């Protein structure tokens, strides 16, 4: 729940004094390297615990749930695919801290290339599994292939880095070393805020469909789901303009280079926002054409309702951009704004969804984003940007 994002933030701050050697190991300021290695080793312990808990909790829960739902007239193998799926997902968790280190160290192209190959490889093997009759094994095979590709790349390209990390783990296990990084004092205060913000957003965007399904039935819920898949895809694409620059933002904040920080931020902000506007207009036009010319168009919400969802996507992108900027300072002051926004959207979704169906939900969400989310996020961003930078300038004077 955002832990990998926080790791990237902290690593990027330390990489101001650290560089990559051609062999793939870390070189530079000894204190910064020690802090990076301690961040990663502790993160690996947390992710190992998470993987263990995933297997111990999710595995028996799924076996129990599917067992009670099993009927005599439906007979298929599901236990082994479920075990396979849970274990393969747990294995993928173990790689997250190392890839977060690489991303925080500025090797964005490498990380996203591997994610691309994982996506392509997982999809292809998933289709092959379906074709040869693998059925429920498809998801597990997809996840396992992603793990194999990720681990294989690390072994081939970052073997010396892995050696450096595991040597650090061995040293910490054999003898206690002085701690130069405190998880609870430094990383945890930001981590729990990011987790709450993430849960707030997750809850909002996954509430629409169940509410529509409950009050209006599966057909309307399907239309909402199809339209959300398009708007969410646009949101992910435009947000990537910022996520690939997160390490750079962290570097500039660590250097207190406010001028270049703002220069980079506004450049990325204007580019991504224009793309968001163009993408939203194109999305509305495509849905309009589909609804007027092709039967598949009937699976989307009416164009005017889709327009409100695209509008909310643009506003959420602007709010997200402000959040990325502030989080580069290793703080998340917008957490409670996210919680309040989640409560407001949830209330309007349930109330308006009951009486006005999908049109009430999309209008309510848009109005809350426009008149609450955007003004409050803009005010927090503007005031804290001015406060934090002036305080640091005063200290350096």
C-alpha positions in Angstrom: 0.0 0.0 0.0 2.4 2.6 -1.2 5.5 1.3 0.6 7.5 0.9 -2.7 6.7 4.5 -3.5 8.0 5.6 -0.2 11.2 3.6 -0.6 11.8 5.2 -4.0 11.4 8.6 -2.4 13.9 7.9 0.4 16.4 6.2 -1.9 16.3 9.2 -4.4 17.3 11.6 -1.6 20.3 9.5 -0.8 21.4 9.1 -4.4 22.5 12.8 -4.5 25.8 11.5 -3.0 25.8 8.0 -4.6 26.3 6.8 -8.1 26.1 3.5 -10.0 29.3 1.8 -11.0 29.4 0.1 -14.5 29.4 -3.3 -12.7 26.1 -2.4 -11.0 27.1 -1.7 -7.4 26.8 1.5 -5.4 29.6 3.9 -5.0 30.0 7.3 -3.3 29.4 8.7 0.1 29.8 5.9 2.7 27.0 7.2 5.0 24.5 7.5 2.1 25.3 4.0 0.9 24.9 2.6 4.4 21.5 4.3 4.7 20.4 2.9 1.3 21.5 -0.6 2.2 19.7 -0.4 5.6 16.5 0.9 4.0 16.6 -2.0 1.5 17.5 -4.7 4.0 14.8 -3.6 6.4 12.3 -3.3 3.5 13.2 -6.9 2.4 12.3 -8.1 5.9 8.9 -6.4 5.8 8.2 -7.7 2.3 9.3 -11.2 3.4 6.9 -10.9 6.3 4.1 -9.7 3.9 4.8 -12.7 1.6 4.7 -15.1 4.5 1.4 -13.6 5.8 -0.1 -13.6 2.3 0.5 -17.4 2.1 -0.6 -18.1 5.7 -3.8 -16.0 5.6 -4.9 -15.8 2.0 -4.2 -19.5 1.1 -6.4 -21.1 3.8 -9.1 -18.3 3.5 -9.4 -19.0 -0.3 -9.5 -22.8 0.2 -12.2 -22.4 2.8 -14.3 -19.9 0.8 -14.2 -21.9 -2.4 -14.8 -25.1 -0.6 -18.1 -23.9 0.8 -19.1 -22.5 -2.6 -18.3 -25.8 -4.3 -21.3 -27.7 -5.6 -21.7 -31.3 -6.7 -22.9 -30.4 -10.2 -19.8 -28.4 -10.9 -16.6 -30.4 -10.8 -13.3 -28.8 -11.6 -9.8 -28.6 -10.2 -9.4 -25.3 -8.3 -7.3 -26.0 -5.2 -3.9 -26.4 -7.0 -4.4 -23.3 -9.2 -5.3 -21.3 -6.1 -2.2 -22.5 -4.2 -0.1 -21.8 -7.2 -1.5 -18.3 -7.6 -1.0 -17.3 -4.0 2.6 -18.6 -3.8 3.6 -16.9 -7.1 2.2 -13.6 -6.0 4.1 -13.9 -2.7 7.3 -14.6 -4.6 6.8 -11.3 -6.6 6.6 -9.4 -3.4 10.2 -10.4 -2.5 11.5 -8.5 -5.6 9.7 -5.2 -4.9 12.4 -3.6 -2.5 15.3 -4.3 -5.0 13.4 -2.8 -7.9 12.4 0.2 -5.7 16.2 0.7 -5.0 17.0 0.6 -8.8 14.1 3.0 -9.6 15.0 5.4 -6.8 18.6 5.3 -8.1 17.4 6.9 -11.3 17.5 3.8 -13.6 13.9 4.4 -14.6 14.3 3.0 -18.1 15.6 -0.3 -16.9 12.8 -0.8 -14.4 10.0 0.1 -16.9 11.6 -2.1 -19.5 11.5 -5.0 -17.2 7.8 -4.2 -16.3 7.1 -4.1 -20.0 8.6 -7.5 -20.6 6.9 -8.9 -17.6 3.6 -7.7 -18.9 4.2 -9.0 -22.4 5.6 -12.3 -21.1 2.9 -12.8 -18.6 0.1 -12.1 -21.1 1.6 -14.4 -23.8 2.1 -17.3 -21.4 -1.4 -16.7 -20.0 -2.9 -17.0 -23.5 -0.9 -20.1 -24.2 -2.1 -21.6 -20.9 -5.7 -20.9 -21.9 -5.2 -22.4 -25.4 -3.7 -25.6 -24.1 -6.5 -26.0 -21.6 -4.8 -24.6 -18.5 -7.9 -22.9 -17.4 -7.6 -21.6 -13.8 -3.8 -21.9 -13.9 -3.7 -18.9 -16.2 -3.4 -16.3 -13.5 -0.8 -18.2 -11.6 1.3 -18.8 -14.7 1.1 -15.1 -15.5 2.4 -14.2 -12.0 5.1 -16.8 -12.0 6.5 -15.7 -15.4 6.6 -12.1 -14.1 8.7 -13.4 -11.1 11.0 -15.4 -13.3 11.6 -12.5 -15.7 12.3 -10.1 -12.8 14.6 -12.4 -10.9 16.4 -13.5 -14.1 17.1 -9.8 -15.0 18.4 -9.1 -11.5 20.7 -12.1 -11.6 22.1 -11.3 -15.1 22.3 -7.5 -14.8 22.5 -6.7 -11.1 24.3 -9.7 -9.7 26.9 -7.5 -8.0 24.2 -5.3 -6.4 22.5 -8.5 -5.1 25.8 -9.6 -3.6 26.3 -6.2 -2.0 22.8 -6.3 -0.5 23.1 -9.9 0.8 26.5 -9.2 2.2 24.9 -6.4 4.2 22.2 -8.8 5.4 24.9 -11.3 6.4 26.9 -8.7 8.3 23.8 -7.4 10.2 22.9 -11.0 11.1 26.4 -11.9 12.4 27.1 -8.7 14.2 25.1 -5.6 15.2 26.0 -2.6 13.1 25.3 1.0 14.0 21.9 2.1 12.7 22.1 5.2 10.6 18.5 4.9 9.4 15.4 4.6 11.6 12.4 3.0 10.0 10.0 4.1 12.7 11.2 7.7 12.9 11.9 8.4 9.3 10.0 6.2 6.9 7.0 5.0 8.9 5.4 8.5 9.4 5.2 8.9 5.6 4.3 5.2 5.0 1.1 5.2 7.1 -0.1 8.4 5.5 0.5 7.1 2.0 -1.3 3.9 2.9 -4.3 5.8 4.1 -4.3 7.9 1.0 -4.0 4.8 -1.2 -6.9 3.1 0.6 -9.0 6.2 0.3 -8.5 6.3 -3.5 -8.9 2.5 -3.8 -12.2 2.6 -1.9 -13.7 5.4 -4.0 -13.0 3.8 -7.4 -14.1 0.4 -6.3 -17.3 1.5 -4.7 -19.1 2.7 -7.9 -19.7 -0.7 -9.4 -21.1 -2.5 -6.3 -23.5 0.4 -5.6 -24.7 0.5 -9.2 -25.1 -3.2 -9.2 -27.1 -3.2 -6.0 -29.5 -0.4 -6.9 -29.7 -0.7 -10.7 -28.6 -4.2 -11.7 -25.8 -5.9 -13.7 -26.4 -4.1 -17.0 -25.9 -0.6 -15.6 -23.0 -1.9 -13.5 -21.4 -3.3 -16.6 -21.7 0.1 -18.3 -20.1 1.8 -15.4 -17.3 -0.7 -15.3 -16.5 -0.4 -19.0 -16.5 3.4 -18.8 -14.3 3.4 -15.7 -11.8 1.1 -17.4 -11.3 3.7 -20.1 -11.0 6.7 -17.8 -8.8 4.8 -15.3 -6.5 3.8 -18.2 -6.2 7.5 -19.2 -5.5 8.4 -15.6 -2.7 5.8 -15.4 -1.1 7.0 -18.6 -1.0 10.7 -17.7 0.2 10.0 -14.1 3.2 8.1 -15.6 4.6 11.4 -16.6 5.1 12.1 -12.9 6.0 8.7 -11.6 9.0 8.4 -13.9 10.2 11.7 -12.5 9.8 10.9 -8.8 13.5 10.1 -8.3 14.5 13.4 -10.0 12.1 15.3 -7.7 13.6 13.6 -4.7 17.2 14.5 -5.9 16.3 18.1 -6.3 14.6 18.4 -3.0 17.6 16.8 -1.3 19.8 19.4 -2.9 17.3 22.1 -2.0 17.4 23.2 -5.7 13.9 24.8 -5.6 14.4 26.6 -8.9 15.0 23.4 -11.0 12.5 21.5 -8.9 9.8 24.0 -10.0 11.1 24.1 -13.5 10.8 20.3 -13.9 7.5 20.1 -12.1 5.7 22.7 -14.2 7.2 21.3 -17.4 5.8 17.8 -16.5 2.6 19.3 -15.2 1.7 21.2 -18.3 2.7 18.4 -20.7 0.7 15.8 -18.8 -2.3 18.0 -18.3 -2.5 18.9 -22.0 -2.3 15.2 -22.8 -5.1 14.6 -20.2 -7.3 17.1 -21.9 -6.6 15.7 -25.4 -7.1 12.2 -24.1 -10.4 13.0 -22.4 -11.8 14.7 -25.6 -10.7 11.8 -27.7 -12.2 9.3 -25.2 -15.6 11.1 -25.3 -15.5 11.3 -29.1 -14.7 7.6 -29.4 -17.5 6.6 -27.1 -19.9 8.9 -29.1 -18.9 7.3 -32.3 -19.2 3.8 -30.9 -22.7 4.5 -29.5 -23.9 5.9 -32.8 -22.4 3.4 -35.1 -21.6 0.1 -33.3 -23.4 -2.2 -30.9 -20.5 -2.2 -28.5 -21.1 1.4 -27.8 -24.2 0.5 -25.8 -21.9 -1.1 -23.2 -20.7 2.3 -22.1 -22.4 5.0 -20.1 -24.1 7.8 -22.1 -21.6 10.3 -23.5 -22.6 13.1 -21.2 -22.1 10.9 -18.2 -18.8 9.6 -19.5 -17.7 13.3 -19.9 -18.2 13.8 -16.2 -16.0 10.8 -15.4 -13.3 12.1 -17.8 -13.6 15.5 -16.1 -13.0 13.9 -12.7 -10.0 12.1 -14.1 -8.4 15.4 -15.2 -9.1 17.0 -11.8 -7.7 13.9 -10.0 -4.6 14.1 -12.1 -4.0 17.7 -11.1 -4.5 16.8 -7.4 -2.2 13.8 -7.8 0.5 16.1 -9.4 0.4 18.4 -6.3 0.6 15.3 -4.1 3.7 14.0 -5.9 5.4 17.4 -5.5 4.8 17.5 -1.8 5.7 13.9 -1.2 9.1 14.5 -2.8 9.8 16.3 0.5 9.3 13.0 2.3 6.0 14.2 3.7 2.3 13.6 2.8 0.2 16.5 4.1 -2.8 15.6 1.9 -3.7 12.4 3.7 -6.7 13.8 5.6 -7.9 15.6 2.5 -8.0 12.2 0.9 -9.9 10.7 3.7 -12.5 13.5 3.8 -12.8 13.3 0.0 -13.3 9.5 0.2 -16.1 10.0 2.8 -17.8 12.7 0.7 -17.7 10.7 -2.5 -18.8 7.5 -0.8 -21.9 9.3 0.7 -22.9 10.9 -2.6 -22.3 7.6 -4.4 -24.7 5.7 -2.1 -27.3 8.4 -1.8 -27.3 9.7 -5.4 -26.8 6.2 -6.8 -29.9 5.0 -5.0 -32.2 7.8 -6.3 -30.5 9.0 -9.5 -28.6 5.9 -10.7 -25.3 6.4 -12.6 -26.0 10.0 -13.5 -26.1 11.0 -9.8 -22.9 9.1 -9.1 -20.8 10.7 -11.9 -22.1 14.2 -11.3 -21.6 13.9 -7.5 -18.0 12.7 -7.9 -17.2 15.5 -10.4 -18.7 18.3 -8.2 -16.8 17.1 -5.1 -13.6 16.9 -7.0 -14.2 20.4 -8.5 -15.4 22.3 -5.5 -13.6 20.4 -2.7 -10.7 18.3 -3.9 -9.1 20.8 -6.3 -9.4 24.0 -4.2 -8.1 22.3 -1.0 -5.3 20.5 -2.7 -4.2 23.7 -4.6 -4.2 25.7 -1.3 -2.2 23.0 0.6 0.3 22.7 -2.3 0.7 26.5 -2.6 1.0 27.3 1.1 3.3 24.4 2.0 5.5 24.9 -1.1 6.0 28.5 0.0 6.5 27.7 3.7 8.9 24.8 3.2 11.1 26.5 0.7 11.3 29.8 2.6 12.2 28.0 5.8 15.1 26.1 4.1 16.3 29.3 2.4 16.3 31.0 5.8 18.4 28.2 7.3 20.9 28.4 4.5 21.2 32.2 4.6 
